[in-house]
Amino acid sequence: MKNLLYLGIALGISLVGCMVLWARTRRPRSMEHSMKEFSKELGALAPEDPAAPRQTFRPRGRNPG
């Protein structure tokens, strides 16, 4: 009977640990969180200074002149 009690305690501790790990790593599923995540990704893709001039492509080759 003591063996089953020992296994039950070990199983309980393992379940609690698994639940803690699951709760820490799960992703939020709310619509608001999805919109914030999308906005964050758009901000990462946007240029920091929209007024900055764009660089034009100049092919390498012979210099005229």
C-alpha positions in Angstrom: 0.0 0.0 0.0 2.9 2.4 0.7 4.2 1.8 -2.8 0.9 3.0 -4.3 0.9 6.0 -2.0 4.5 6.9 -3.1 3.5 6.5 -6.8 0.4 8.6 -6.3 2.5 11.4 -4.7 5.0 11.3 -7.5 2.2 11.4 -10.1 0.6 14.3 -8.4 3.9 16.3 -8.3 4.4 15.5 -12.0 1.0 16.7 -12.9 1.4 19.9 -11.0 4.7 20.5 -12.7 3.2 19.8 -16.1 0.3 22.2 -15.5 2.8 25.0 -14.4 4.9 24.5 -17.5 1.8 24.5 -19.8 0.4 27.6 -18.2 3.7 29.5 -18.6 4.2 28.5 -22.3 0.7 28.7 -23.7 -0.1 31.6 -26.1 -3.0 33.9 -25.4 -5.9 33.4 -27.8 -7.9 36.7 -27.4 -8.7 38.8 -30.4 -7.0 41.8 -28.8 -3.7 39.9 -28.3 -3.8 38.9 -32.0 -4.3 42.5 -33.1 -1.4 43.7 -30.8 0.9 41.0 -32.2 0.0 41.9 -35.8 0.7 45.6 -35.0 4.0 44.7 -33.5 5.0 42.7 -36.6 4.0 45.6 -38.8 6.1 48.0 -36.7 9.1 45.7 -37.1 8.7 45.8 -40.9 8.1 49.6 -41.2 11.0 51.9 -41.8 12.0 53.9 -38.7 12.1 57.3 -40.6 9.7 57.5 -43.5 11.2 60.9 -44.5 14.6 59.4 -45.1 15.6 59.2 -48.8 15.6 55.8 -50.4 18.8 54.4 -51.8 18.6 53.8 -55.5 20.2 50.8 -57.2 23.3 51.7 -59.2 24.8 48.8 -61.2 28.5 48.4 -61.1 30.4 48.6 -64.3 32.3 51.1 -66.4 32.4 54.6 -65.2 31.2 57.0 -67.9 33.7 59.7 -68.7 
